[in-house]
Amino acid sequence: MSGVSTEDNGDGDPRRAIELLWGVSAPPRRGPKPKLTTADVVRAAVALADADTIDAVTIRRVAEQLGVSPMSLYTYVPGRAELLDLMIDHAHGELPVPDPGLGWRTALTAIAEDQWALFHRHPWLLQVTTSRSALGPHSFAKYEHELRAVEGIGLDDVEMDAAVGLVTGLVRTTARSSLDAARLVRTSGLTDAQWWERAAPVLAGIPAAAAEHYPLASRVGQAAGEAHNAAEDPAYTFRFGLARVLDGIETLVNARATPQ
């Protein structure tokens, strides 16, 4: 299942994670009514990750946010691995449902744009990456909507999975570049334009003969830098790449629809 993933120091208990994701409750225990719900714990963990990084999400830190003891938190989630699954599925629940009346290309574009925005709201989603899936209802819905965008256009099932994987993979890669660039500005205190202003006098002192050895790099790098006012523009790369991926899918679909 493409684009649905989680990572932790351990894999946790997949059965318990699935029970939590799908609301399969254990038999009620005797005693006072719990102060919290699992949803409260997940929301607190997401808020902590949004404000910091995924490394900030520990059972102890989440418990502190909620004003309870770390041991009491295990009443709601058995460990960090399962909590990460719940967080990812919670975030996927923010994705809107694509309009069923859209054409496949417009639908995939909308899906990609929504996921680009999601990664920028929750950068920690890019810090939890592995091939294993968060098997929750929102994550299944995400994959279902991606597949519906290409259902019936002329791809077989394996190709449908690969097509949405190409799109979601592109979103992840370019969103990571975008967030890395923003993080660099924050940590260095310099925008790309300011950095280039400092570098330009040094580059100007390099003998012209040196630039002659790299004519394409000099020409293209200058053109791109002037166009983006930066070394790169991940948002431009995202949308340029998305259009080219969709062009390729369209070429394949059209070739199969054309009588030989």
Accessible surface in RSA format (square Angstrom, percent):
REM  Atomic radii and reference values for relative SASA: ProtOr
REM  Chains: A
REM  Algorithm: Lee & Richards
REM  Probe-radius: 1.40
REM  Slices: 20
REM RES _ NUM      All-atoms   Total-Side   Main-Chain    Non-polar    All polar
REM                ABS   REL    ABS   REL    ABS   REL    ABS   REL    ABS   REL
RES MET A   1    69.09  35.8  13.82   9.1  55.27 131.6  11.56   9.8  57.52  76.2
RES SER A   2    20.84  17.6  11.34  15.1   9.50  21.9  12.83  27.3   8.02  11.2
RES GLY A   3    23.98  29.6   0.00   N/A  23.98  29.6   9.01  24.7  14.97  33.5
RES VAL A   4     4.15   2.7   0.00   0.0   4.15  10.0   0.06   0.1   4.09  11.1
RES SER A   5    11.86  10.0   8.82  11.8   3.04   7.0   5.70  12.1   6.15   8.6
RES THR A   6    20.31  14.4  18.98  19.2   1.32   3.1  17.83  23.9   2.48   3.8
RES GLU A   7    85.05  48.8  76.72  58.0   8.34  19.8  27.90  54.0  57.16  46.7
RES ASP A   8    40.49  28.4  11.89  11.8  28.60  67.6   7.68  18.1  32.81  32.7
RES ASN A   9   156.82 108.1 115.82 111.9  41.00  98.7  37.50  90.3 119.32 115.3
RES GLY A  10    37.48  46.2   0.00   N/A  37.48  46.2  34.97  96.0   2.50   5.6
RES ASP A  11   102.67  71.9  74.79  74.4  27.88  65.9  24.71  58.2  77.95  77.7
RES GLY A  12    41.64  51.3   0.00   N/A  41.64  51.3  20.38  55.9  21.26  47.6
RES ASP A  13    57.26  40.1  52.25  52.0   5.01  11.9  24.85  58.5  32.42  32.3
RES PRO A  14    86.92  63.3  81.89  74.6   5.03  18.3  86.92  71.8   0.00   0.0
RES ARG A  15   183.94  77.2 180.45  92.0   3.49   8.3  72.79  99.5 111.15  67.4
RES ARG A  16    62.76  26.4  61.61  31.4   1.15   2.7  23.58  32.2  39.19  23.7
RES ALA A  17     3.46   3.2   3.38   5.2   0.08   0.2   3.46   4.9   0.00   0.0
RES ILE A  18    64.00  36.4  64.00  47.7   0.00   0.0  64.00  46.1   0.00   0.0
RES GLU A  19    66.59  38.2  66.33  50.2   0.26   0.6  13.06  25.3  53.53  43.7
RES LEU A  20    26.69  14.9  11.76   8.4  14.92  37.5  13.80   9.7  12.89  34.7
RES LEU A  21    16.44   9.2   2.41   1.7  14.03  35.3   3.64   2.6  12.80  34.4
RES TRP A  22   123.41  49.5  95.58  46.3  27.83  65.3  94.56  50.4  28.86  46.8
RES GLY A  23    58.20  71.8   0.00   N/A  58.20  71.8  35.30  96.9  22.90  51.3
RES VAL A  24    84.82  55.8  76.33  69.1   8.49  20.5  81.24  70.6   3.58   9.7
RES SER A  25   101.59  85.8  67.56  90.2  34.03  78.4  43.41  92.4  58.18  81.5
RES ALA A  26    67.47  62.0  47.06  72.6  20.41  46.4  53.40  75.2  14.06  37.3
RES PRO A  27   113.52  82.7 101.17  92.2  12.35  44.9 107.10  88.4   6.42  39.9
RES PRO A  28   133.83  97.5 102.89  93.8  30.93 112.4 113.15  93.4  20.68 128.5
RES ARG A  29   185.53  77.9 153.46  78.2  32.07  76.4  73.67 100.7 111.86  67.8
RES ARG A  30   245.49 103.1 211.15 107.6  34.34  81.8  88.95 121.6 156.53  94.9
RES GLY A  31    57.12  70.4   0.00   N/A  57.12  70.4  27.35  75.0  29.77  66.7
RES PRO A  32   133.50  97.3 106.92  97.5  26.59  96.6 119.10  98.3  14.40  89.5
RES LYS A  33   185.04  90.3 158.64  97.3  26.40  62.8 106.69  96.0  78.35  83.5
RES PRO A  34    78.98  57.6  58.84  53.6  20.14  73.2  68.11  56.2  10.86  67.5
RES LYS A  35   184.40  90.0 147.27  90.4  37.12  88.4 100.27  90.3  84.12  89.6
RES LEU A  36    29.99  16.7  23.61  16.9   6.39  16.1  24.51  17.2   5.48  14.8
RES THR A  37    75.63  53.8  71.54  72.5   4.09   9.7  72.82  97.8   2.81   4.3
RES THR A  38    37.93  27.0  33.95  34.4   3.98   9.5  19.36  26.0  18.57  28.1
RES ALA A  39    48.72  44.8  40.60  62.7   8.12  18.5  46.05  64.9   2.66   7.1
RES ASP A  40    38.41  26.9  35.06  34.9   3.34   7.9   7.99  18.8  30.41  30.3
RES VAL A  41     0.00   0.0   0.00   0.0   0.00   0.0   0.00   0.0   0.00   0.0
RES VAL A  42     8.25   5.4   8.25   7.5   0.00   0.0   8.25   7.2   0.00   0.0
RES ARG A  43   125.59  52.7 119.75  61.0   5.84  13.9  54.33  74.3  71.25  43.2
RES ALA A  44    14.46  13.3   5.89   9.1   8.57  19.5  13.79  19.4   0.67   1.8
RES ALA A  45     0.00   0.0   0.00   0.0   0.00   0.0   0.00   0.0   0.00   0.0
RES VAL A  46    10.58   7.0  10.58   9.6   0.00   0.0  10.58   9.2   0.00   0.0
RES ALA A  47    54.78  50.4  45.64  70.4   9.14  20.8  50.81  71.6   3.97  10.5
RES LEU A  48    10.13   5.6   8.68   6.2   1.45   3.6  10.12   7.1   0.01   0.0
RES ALA A  49     2.44   2.2   0.00   0.0   2.44   5.6   0.00   0.0   2.44   6.5
RES ASP A  50    58.98  41.3  33.57  33.4  25.41  60.1  18.87  44.4  40.12  40.0
RES ALA A  51    92.46  85.0  48.35  74.6  44.10 100.3  59.63  84.0  32.83  87.0
RES ASP A  52    80.82  56.6  56.97  56.7  23.85  56.4  13.36  31.4  67.46  67.3
RES THR A  53    53.11  37.8  51.16  51.9   1.95   4.7  46.99  63.1   6.12   9.3
RES ILE A  54    11.54   6.6  11.54   8.6   0.00   0.0  11.54   8.3   0.00   0.0
RES ASP A  55   113.79  79.7  97.39  96.9  16.40  38.8  29.66  69.8  84.13  83.9
RES ALA A  56     8.11   7.5   1.54   2.4   6.57  14.9   7.57  10.7   0.53   1.4
RES VAL A  57     0.00   0.0   0.00   0.0   0.00   0.0   0.00   0.0   0.00   0.0
RES THR A  58    51.25  36.5  50.96  51.7   0.30   0.7  49.07  65.9   2.18   3.3
RES ILE A  59    16.81   9.6  14.17  10.6   2.64   6.4  14.17  10.2   2.64   7.2
RES ARG A  60   150.29  63.1 148.29  75.6   2.00   4.8  44.65  61.0 105.64  64.0
RES ARG A  61    90.66  38.1  90.33  46.0   0.33   0.8  30.29  41.4  60.37  36.6
RES VAL A  62     0.00   0.0   0.00   0.0   0.00   0.0   0.00   0.0   0.00   0.0
RES ALA A  63     0.09   0.1   0.09   0.1   0.00   0.0   0.09   0.1   0.00   0.0
RES GLU A  64   109.98  63.1  85.47  64.7  24.50  58.3  43.81  84.7  66.17  54.0
RES GLN A  65   108.14  60.5  73.40  53.6  34.75  82.7   6.54  13.9 101.60  77.1
RES LEU A  66    44.25  24.6  21.24  15.2  23.01  57.9  26.08  18.3  18.17  48.9
RES GLY A  67    68.48  84.5   0.00   N/A  68.48  84.5  37.00 101.5  31.48  70.5
RES VAL A  68    30.91  20.3  13.02  11.8  17.88  43.1  21.95  19.1   8.95  24.3
RES SER A  69    60.99  51.5  49.58  66.2  11.41  26.3  44.18  94.1  16.81  23.5
RES PRO A  70    39.17  28.5  39.17  35.7   0.00   0.0  39.17  32.3   0.00   0.0
RES MET A  71   145.16  75.2 137.55  91.0   7.62  18.1 112.77  95.9  32.39  42.9
RES SER A  72    42.16  35.6  34.05  45.4   8.11  18.7  41.28  87.9   0.88   1.2
RES LEU A  73     0.00   0.0   0.00   0.0   0.00   0.0   0.00   0.0   0.00   0.0
RES TYR A  74    97.27  45.4  79.44  45.2  17.83  46.4  47.02  35.3  50.24  61.9
RES THR A  75    63.04  44.8  34.97  35.4  28.08  66.9  22.11  29.7  40.93  61.9
RES TYR A  76    24.88  11.6  21.63  12.3   3.25   8.5  15.22  11.4   9.66  11.9
RES VAL A  77     0.24   0.2   0.00   0.0   0.24   0.6   0.23   0.2   0.01   0.0
RES PRO A  78    55.71  40.6  31.44  28.7  24.26  88.2  36.56  30.2  19.15 119.0
RES GLY A  79    14.18  17.5   0.00   N/A  14.18  17.5  14.18  38.9   0.00   0.0
RES ARG A  80    53.97  22.7  48.22  24.6   5.75  13.7  27.41  37.5  26.56  16.1
RES ALA A  81    10.10   9.3   7.76  12.0   2.34   5.3   7.85  11.0   2.26   6.0
RES GLU A  82     7.84   4.5   7.63   5.8   0.21   0.5   1.39   2.7   6.45   5.3
RES LEU A  83     0.06   0.0   0.06   0.0   0.00   0.0   0.06   0.0   0.00   0.0
RES LEU A  84     0.85   0.5   0.81   0.6   0.04   0.1   0.82   0.6   0.02   0.1
RES ASP A  85    16.77  11.7  16.77  16.7   0.00   0.0   0.05   0.1  16.72  16.7
RES LEU A  86    14.32   8.0  11.68   8.4   2.64   6.6  11.73   8.2   2.59   7.0
RES MET A  87     0.00   0.0   0.00   0.0   0.00   0.0   0.00   0.0   0.00   0.0
RES ILE A  88     3.00   1.7   3.00   2.2   0.00   0.0   3.00   2.2   0.00   0.0
RES ASP A  89     6.32   4.4   6.32   6.3   0.00   0.0   1.03   2.4   5.29   5.3
RES HIS A  90    67.13  36.7  59.17  41.1   7.97  20.4  30.61  31.5  36.52  42.5
RES ALA A  91     0.07   0.1   0.05   0.1   0.01   0.0   0.07   0.1   0.00   0.0
RES HIS A  92    13.97   7.6   9.51   6.6   4.46  11.4   0.42   0.4  13.56  15.8
RES GLY A  93    37.00  45.6   0.00   N/A  37.00  45.6   8.48  23.3  28.52  63.9
RES GLU A  94    69.90  40.1  44.26  33.5  25.64  61.1  36.76  71.1  33.14  27.1
RES LEU A  95    28.01  15.6  13.73   9.8  14.28  35.9  13.73   9.6  14.28  38.4
RES PRO A  96    76.46  55.7  60.09  54.8  16.37  59.5  70.80  58.5   5.66  35.2
RES VAL A  97   106.00  69.8  83.00  75.1  23.01  55.4  83.00  72.1  23.01  62.4
RES PRO A  98    24.66  18.0  12.24  11.2  12.42  45.2  20.07  16.6   4.59  28.5
RES ASP A  99    83.91  58.8  71.56  71.2  12.34  29.2  24.89  58.6  59.02  58.9
RES PRO A 100   134.83  98.3  97.44  88.8  37.39 135.9 109.71  90.6  25.11 156.1
RES GLY A 101    70.56  87.0   0.00   N/A  70.56  87.0  38.29 105.1  32.27  72.3
RES LEU A 102    65.19  36.3  46.28  33.1  18.91  47.5  48.39  34.0  16.80  45.2
RES GLY A 103    47.10  58.1   0.00   N/A  47.10  58.1  38.54 105.8   8.56  19.2
RES TRP A 104    46.04  18.5  38.76  18.8   7.28  17.1  22.20  11.8  23.84  38.7
RES ARG A 105    70.72  29.7  70.02  35.7   0.70   1.7  39.24  53.6  31.48  19.1
RES THR A 106    76.24  54.2  71.80  72.8   4.44  10.6  41.96  56.4  34.28  51.8
RES ALA A 107     5.75   5.3   5.75   8.9   0.00   0.0   5.75   8.1   0.00   0.0
RES LEU A 108     0.96   0.5   0.96   0.7   0.00   0.0   0.96   0.7   0.00   0.0
RES THR A 109    48.23  34.3  48.23  48.9   0.00   0.0  40.73  54.7   7.50  11.3
RES ALA A 110    32.01  29.4  25.26  39.0   6.75  15.4  31.67  44.6   0.34   0.9
RES ILE A 111    10.57   6.0   8.54   6.4   2.03   4.9  10.50   7.6   0.07   0.2
RES ALA A 112     0.21   0.2   0.00   0.0   0.21   0.5   0.21   0.3   0.00   0.0
RES GLU A 113    52.44  30.1  49.02  37.1   3.42   8.1  29.67  57.4  22.77  18.6
RES ASP A 114    43.53  30.5  39.94  39.7   3.60   8.5   5.12  12.1  38.41  38.3
RES GLN A 115     6.28   3.5   6.27   4.6   0.00   0.0   2.05   4.4   4.22   3.2
RES TRP A 116    26.06  10.5  26.06  12.6   0.00   0.0  11.56   6.2  14.50  23.5
RES ALA A 117    40.46  37.2  36.17  55.8   4.29   9.8  39.83  56.1   0.63   1.7
RES LEU A 118     3.39   1.9   3.39   2.4   0.00   0.0   3.39   2.4   0.00   0.0
RES PHE A 119    13.26   6.6  13.26   8.2   0.00   0.0  13.26   8.0   0.00   0.0
RES HIS A 120    64.55  35.3  44.87  31.2  19.69  50.4  43.56  44.9  21.00  24.4
RES ARG A 121   116.40  48.9  96.88  49.4  19.52  46.5  69.19  94.6  47.22  28.6
RES HIS A 122    12.25   6.7  12.25   8.5   0.00   0.0  11.73  12.1   0.52   0.6
RES PRO A 123    42.25  30.8  39.98  36.4   2.28   8.3  39.98  33.0   2.28  14.2
RES TRP A 124     2.83   1.1   0.69   0.3   2.14   5.0   1.48   0.8   1.35   2.2
RES LEU A 125     6.49   3.6   4.66   3.3   1.83   4.6   4.66   3.3   1.83   4.9
RES LEU A 126    13.85   7.7   6.46   4.6   7.39  18.6   6.46   4.5   7.39  19.9
RES GLN A 127    69.44  38.8  51.60  37.7  17.84  42.5  31.47  67.0  37.97  28.8
RES VAL A 128     3.73   2.5   3.23   2.9   0.51   1.2   3.23   2.8   0.51   1.4
RES THR A 129    63.31  45.0  52.19  52.9  11.12  26.5  52.16  70.1  11.15  16.9
RES THR A 130    55.67  39.6  36.44  36.9  19.23  45.8  23.74  31.9  31.93  48.3
RES SER A 131   112.20  94.8  75.13 100.3  37.07  85.4  57.91 123.3  54.29  76.1
RES ARG A 132   143.51  60.3 138.90  70.8   4.61  11.0  55.57  75.9  87.94  53.3
RES SER A 133    29.36  24.8  11.74  15.7  17.63  40.6   3.76   8.0  25.61  35.9
RES ALA A 134     0.06   0.1   0.00   0.0   0.06   0.1   0.06   0.1   0.00   0.0
RES LEU A 135    67.25  37.5  65.56  46.9   1.69   4.2  65.56  46.0   1.69   4.5
RES GLY A 136     0.00   0.0   0.00   N/A   0.00   0.0   0.00   0.0   0.00   0.0
RES PRO A 137    44.37  32.3  38.37  35.0   6.00  21.8  39.26  32.4   5.11  31.8
RES HIS A 138    83.37  45.6  81.71  56.8   1.66   4.2  42.69  44.0  40.69  47.3
RES SER A 139     0.00   0.0   0.00   0.0   0.00   0.0   0.00   0.0   0.00   0.0
RES PHE A 140    87.90  44.0  85.42  52.9   2.48   6.5  85.70  52.0   2.20   6.3
RES ALA A 141    37.61  34.6  31.72  48.9   5.90  13.4  37.15  52.3   0.46   1.2
RES LYS A 142    15.13   7.4   8.88   5.4   6.25  14.9  13.32  12.0   1.81   1.9
RES TYR A 143    38.25  17.9  38.25  21.8   0.00   0.0  24.31  18.3  13.94  17.2
RES GLU A 144    78.81  45.2  78.09  59.1   0.72   1.7  20.99  40.6  57.82  47.2
RES HIS A 145    38.56  21.1  35.73  24.8   2.83   7.2  16.10  16.6  22.46  26.1
RES GLU A 146     1.72   1.0   1.72   1.3   0.00   0.0   1.72   3.3   0.00   0.0
RES LEU A 147    36.81  20.5  36.72  26.3   0.09   0.2  36.81  25.8   0.00   0.0
RES ARG A 148   155.97  65.5 139.06  70.9  16.91  40.3  47.86  65.4 108.10  65.5
RES ALA A 149    12.17  11.2   0.72   1.1  11.46  26.1   8.17  11.5   4.00  10.6
RES VAL A 150     0.17   0.1   0.00   0.0   0.17   0.4   0.00   0.0   0.17   0.4
RES GLU A 151   113.42  65.1  96.74  73.2  16.68  39.7  39.11  75.6  74.31  60.7
RES GLY A 152    75.58  93.2   0.00   N/A  75.58  93.2  38.13 104.6  37.45  83.9
RES ILE A 153    30.44  17.3  16.24  12.1  14.20  34.2  24.03  17.3   6.41  17.4
RES GLY A 154    42.29  52.1   0.00   N/A  42.29  52.1  32.22  88.4  10.06  22.5
RES LEU A 155    19.35  10.8   2.67   1.9  16.68  41.9   3.65   2.6  15.70  42.3
RES ASP A 156    81.05  56.8  71.00  70.7  10.05  23.8  44.63 105.0  36.42  36.3
RES ASP A 157   115.73  81.1 106.40 105.9   9.33  22.1  36.35  85.6  79.38  79.2
RES VAL A 158   120.79  79.5 116.27 105.3   4.52  10.9 120.19 104.4   0.59   1.6
RES GLU A 159    45.98  26.4  42.95  32.5   3.03   7.2  25.92  50.1  20.06  16.4
RES MET A 160    15.25   7.9  15.25  10.1   0.00   0.0  12.52  10.6   2.74   3.6
RES ASP A 161    50.40  35.3  50.09  49.9   0.31   0.7  13.63  32.1  36.77  36.7
RES ALA A 162    53.71  49.4  44.50  68.7   9.20  20.9  52.23  73.6   1.47   3.9
RES ALA A 163     5.36   4.9   3.43   5.3   1.93   4.4   5.03   7.1   0.33   0.9
RES VAL A 164     0.60   0.4   0.46   0.4   0.15   0.4   0.60   0.5   0.00   0.0
RES GLY A 165    23.18  28.6   0.00   N/A  23.18  28.6  14.97  41.1   8.22  18.4
RES LEU A 166   106.83  59.5  98.40  70.4   8.42  21.2 102.14  71.7   4.69  12.6
RES VAL A 167     1.04   0.7   1.04   0.9   0.00   0.0   1.04   0.9   0.00   0.0
RES THR A 168     5.19   3.7   5.19   5.3   0.00   0.0   2.45   3.3   2.74   4.1
RES GLY A 169    29.75  36.7   0.00   N/A  29.75  36.7  28.80  79.0   0.95   2.1
RES LEU A 170    34.69  19.3  27.82  19.9   6.87  17.3  32.57  22.9   2.12   5.7
RES VAL A 171     0.05   0.0   0.05   0.0   0.00   0.0   0.05   0.0   0.00   0.0
RES ARG A 172    36.25  15.2  36.25  18.5   0.00   0.0  21.86  29.9  14.39   8.7
RES THR A 173    83.50  59.4  82.48  83.6   1.02   2.4  56.30  75.6  27.20  41.1
RES THR A 174     7.24   5.2   6.82   6.9   0.42   1.0   7.24   9.7   0.00   0.0
RES ALA A 175     0.00   0.0   0.00   0.0   0.00   0.0   0.00   0.0   0.00   0.0
RES ARG A 176    86.30  36.2  86.29  44.0   0.02   0.0  43.71  59.7  42.60  25.8
RES SER A 177    39.68  33.5  34.77  46.4   4.91  11.3   9.81  20.9  29.88  41.9
RES SER A 178    22.03  18.6  18.16  24.2   3.87   8.9   0.86   1.8  21.17  29.7
RES LEU A 179    20.76  11.6  19.64  14.0   1.12   2.8  19.79  13.9   0.96   2.6
RES ASP A 180    66.35  46.5  61.34  61.1   5.01  11.9  25.52  60.1  40.84  40.7
RES ALA A 181    34.86  32.1  27.62  42.6   7.24  16.5  33.59  47.3   1.27   3.4
RES ALA A 182    43.17  39.7  35.46  54.7   7.71  17.5  41.87  59.0   1.30   3.4
RES ARG A 183    94.27  39.6  94.27  48.1   0.00   0.0  45.36  62.0  48.91  29.6
RES LEU A 184   110.24  61.4 107.47  76.9   2.78   7.0 109.87  77.2   0.38   1.0
RES VAL A 185    54.02  35.5  52.70  47.7   1.32   3.2  52.70  45.8   1.32   3.6
RES ARG A 186   164.74  69.2 133.72  68.2  31.02  73.9  76.26 104.2  88.48  53.6
RES THR A 187   107.10  76.2  68.29  69.2  38.81  92.5  67.43  90.6  39.66  60.0
RES SER A 188    60.26  50.9  26.44  35.3  33.82  77.9  34.22  72.9  26.04  36.5
RES GLY A 189    58.83  72.6   0.00   N/A  58.83  72.6  33.85  92.9  24.99  56.0
RES LEU A 190    37.35  20.8  32.75  23.4   4.59  11.6  32.85  23.1   4.50  12.1
RES THR A 191    60.47  43.0  59.95  60.8   0.52   1.2  57.02  76.6   3.45   5.2
RES ASP A 192    42.74  29.9  39.86  39.7   2.88   6.8   9.26  21.8  33.47  33.4
RES ALA A 193    31.04  28.5  24.77  38.2   6.27  14.3  29.11  41.0   1.93   5.1
RES GLN A 194    79.08  44.2  78.01  57.0   1.07   2.5  20.05  42.7  59.03  44.8
RES TRP A 195   132.65  53.2 132.16  64.0   0.49   1.2 101.62  54.2  31.03  50.3
RES TRP A 196    99.77  40.0  99.04  47.9   0.73   1.7  97.19  51.8   2.58   4.2
RES GLU A 197   122.90  70.6 107.15  81.1  15.74  37.5  45.25  87.5  77.65  63.4
RES ARG A 198   166.11  69.7 148.38  75.6  17.74  42.2  57.00  77.9 109.11  66.1
RES ALA A 199    21.23  19.5  14.79  22.8   6.44  14.6  21.05  29.6   0.18   0.5
RES ALA A 200    49.97  45.9  46.22  71.3   3.75   8.5  48.01  67.6   1.96   5.2
RES PRO A 201    90.11  65.7  69.99  63.8  20.12  73.1  78.16  64.5  11.95  74.3
RES VAL A 202   109.84  72.3 100.19  90.7   9.65  23.2 106.83  92.8   3.01   8.2
RES LEU A 203    91.08  50.7  81.15  58.1   9.93  25.0  81.35  57.1   9.73  26.2
RES ALA A 204    87.76  80.7  48.22  74.4  39.54  89.9  61.18  86.2  26.58  70.4
RES GLY A 205    62.61  77.2   0.00   N/A  62.61  77.2  36.05  98.9  26.56  59.5
RES ILE A 206    82.17  46.8  68.83  51.3  13.34  32.2  70.53  50.8  11.64  31.6
RES PRO A 207    94.35  68.8  82.68  75.4  11.66  42.4  93.98  77.6   0.37   2.3
RES ALA A 208    77.41  71.2  62.25  96.1  15.16  34.5  68.60  96.6   8.81  23.3
RES ALA A 209    59.70  54.9  55.35  85.4   4.35   9.9  55.87  78.7   3.83  10.2
RES ALA A 210    35.48  32.6  30.28  46.7   5.21  11.8  34.56  48.7   0.92   2.4
RES ALA A 211    48.28  44.4  41.28  63.7   7.00  15.9  46.08  64.9   2.20   5.8
RES GLU A 212   128.79  73.9 107.67  81.5  21.12  50.3  44.82  86.7  83.97  68.6
RES HIS A 213   139.58  76.3 113.00  78.5  26.58  68.0  70.40  72.6  69.18  80.5
RES TYR A 214   143.40  66.9 138.47  78.8   4.93  12.8  96.69  72.7  46.71  57.6
RES PRO A 215    85.11  62.0  76.07  69.3   9.03  32.8  81.11  67.0   4.00  24.8
RES LEU A 216   113.57  63.2 112.72  80.6   0.85   2.1 113.07  79.4   0.49   1.3
RES ALA A 217    69.63  64.0  48.93  75.5  20.70  47.1  60.23  84.8   9.40  24.9
RES SER A 218    50.72  42.9  35.84  47.8  14.88  34.3  37.79  80.5  12.94  18.1
RES ARG A 219   156.95  65.9 148.76  75.8   8.19  19.5  72.86  99.6  84.09  51.0
RES VAL A 220    80.89  53.2  79.49  72.0   1.41   3.4  80.84  70.2   0.06   0.2
RES GLY A 221    41.75  51.5   0.00   N/A  41.75  51.5  31.97  87.7   9.78  21.9
RES GLN A 222   117.32  65.6 104.71  76.5  12.61  30.0  35.59  75.7  81.74  62.0
RES ALA A 223    59.24  54.5  49.42  76.3   9.82  22.3  54.48  76.7   4.76  12.6
RES ALA A 224    34.79  32.0  28.60  44.1   6.19  14.1  33.94  47.8   0.85   2.3
RES GLY A 225    22.60  27.9   0.00   N/A  22.60  27.9  18.37  50.4   4.23   9.5
RES GLU A 226   126.39  72.6  96.08  72.7  30.31  72.2  51.55  99.7  74.84  61.1
RES ALA A 227    81.45  74.9  38.74  59.8  42.71  97.2  50.63  71.3  30.83  81.7
RES HIS A 228    47.42  25.9  24.91  17.3  22.52  57.6  11.74  12.1  35.69  41.5
RES ASN A 229   106.51  73.5  96.76  93.5   9.75  23.5  30.15  72.6  76.36  73.8
RES ALA A 230    16.10  14.8  14.30  22.1   1.79   4.1  14.67  20.7   1.43   3.8
RES ALA A 231    62.11  57.1  37.89  58.5  24.22  55.1  41.88  59.0  20.23  53.6
RES GLU A 232    93.61  53.7  85.61  64.8   8.00  19.0  28.71  55.5  64.90  53.0
RES ASP A 233    48.03  33.6  45.01  44.8   3.02   7.1   7.15  16.8  40.87  40.8
RES PRO A 234    15.35  11.2  13.08  11.9   2.27   8.2  15.35  12.7   0.00   0.0
RES ALA A 235    31.62  29.1  30.41  46.9   1.21   2.8  30.44  42.9   1.18   3.1
RES TYR A 236   119.42  55.8 112.68  64.1   6.74  17.5  84.66  63.6  34.76  42.8
RES THR A 237    67.44  48.0  65.89  66.8   1.56   3.7  48.49  65.1  18.95  28.7
RES PHE A 238     0.00   0.0   0.00   0.0   0.00   0.0   0.00   0.0   0.00   0.0
RES ARG A 239   108.79  45.7 102.48  52.2   6.31  15.0  55.27  75.5  53.52  32.4
RES PHE A 240   103.12  51.6  95.87  59.4   7.24  18.8 101.81  61.7   1.30   3.7
RES GLY A 241    14.91  18.4   0.00   N/A  14.91  18.4  14.70  40.3   0.21   0.5
RES LEU A 242     6.20   3.5   6.20   4.4   0.00   0.0   6.20   4.4   0.00   0.0
RES ALA A 243    27.81  25.6  25.31  39.1   2.50   5.7  27.63  38.9   0.18   0.5
RES ARG A 244   110.00  46.2 101.00  51.5   9.00  21.4  56.04  76.6  53.96  32.7
RES VAL A 245    34.41  22.6  25.84  23.4   8.57  20.6  32.72  28.4   1.69   4.6
RES LEU A 246     3.07   1.7   3.07   2.2   0.00   0.0   3.07   2.2   0.00   0.0
RES ASP A 247    49.54  34.7  46.96  46.7   2.58   6.1  24.76  58.3  24.78  24.7
RES GLY A 248    42.19  52.0   0.00   N/A  42.19  52.0  35.11  96.3   7.08  15.9
RES ILE A 249    13.94   7.9  11.05   8.2   2.88   7.0  12.99   9.4   0.95   2.6
RES GLU A 250    62.93  36.1  62.93  47.6   0.00   0.0  10.39  20.1  52.53  42.9
RES THR A 251    93.73  66.7  88.15  89.4   5.58  13.3  66.26  89.0  27.47  41.5
RES LEU A 252    71.13  39.6  66.99  47.9   4.14  10.4  70.81  49.7   0.33   0.9
RES VAL A 253    18.62  12.3  17.41  15.8   1.21   2.9  17.42  15.1   1.20   3.3
RES ASN A 254    79.19  54.6  77.52  74.9   1.66   4.0  23.81  57.3  55.38  53.5
RES ALA A 255    53.39  49.1  42.52  65.6  10.87  24.7  51.06  71.9   2.33   6.2
RES ARG A 256   122.37  51.4  86.93  44.3  35.44  84.4  49.44  67.6  72.93  44.2
RES ALA A 257    80.76  74.3  46.45  71.7  34.31  78.1  58.03  81.7  22.73  60.2
RES THR A 258    77.82  55.4  72.20  73.2   5.62  13.4  53.10  71.3  24.72  37.4
RES PRO A 259   124.40  90.7  96.64  88.1  27.76 100.9 108.87  89.9  15.53  96.5
RES GLN A 260   200.16 111.9 125.82  92.0  74.34 177.0  96.14 204.6 104.02  78.9
END  Absolute sums over single chains surface
CHAIN  1 A    15173.5      11991.9       3181.7       9286.2       5887.3
END  Absolute sums over all chains
TOTAL         15173.5      11991.9       3181.7       9286.2       5887.3
